């Protein structure tokens, strides 16, 4: 497929025939590690997106939100705790974003101590030695799910697994595709979303699209191409 294609350049072909009577009969349930998503939508770890109120509402609707890390560790703990959704039958905990370096290990430790179960190593380029080292440290320290990003092709993901010695819970896919992303302008780096997902899907690992979802149809296309769910920023930004 043409490597320049984005979600806007493609459409899904309808099935030749279906026995589904109503769209309400379709299940979008998916499990990523210990998290069950009734709706494969993840509110991105941006300070213009995340709030405890939004996290609880997203969880109530079947998705999950990711706590950003653009604050102190103490503030991070509070954002996480206030974002937990408690229902009579179940509890949904937000995922939490972790960067690189020793201070971020302290952040992860504080969040895991208060109940965080999914850590997202979030860097512009996950195909680097520092990301591998951070993943190995977190994996050795905590019994949690770990998601690593971001990647644009299968070669990067396979090299990460080779160097890390194990497979993370999932990989985030996408560089330079988000509406608020300046990577293409600042660094000149990026790869169109369709080609990126198609190539990364060759690995067979759990993938999460990050960036470029601007309509519900874009999400459907991403799922059809091979991701389990998608990080979404702009559609949530500034809302409660």
Order of alpha helices (4+ residues) and beta strands (2+ residues): beta-beta-beta-alpha-beta-alpha-beta-beta-beta-alpha-beta-alpha-beta-alpha-beta-alpha-alpha-beta-alpha-beta
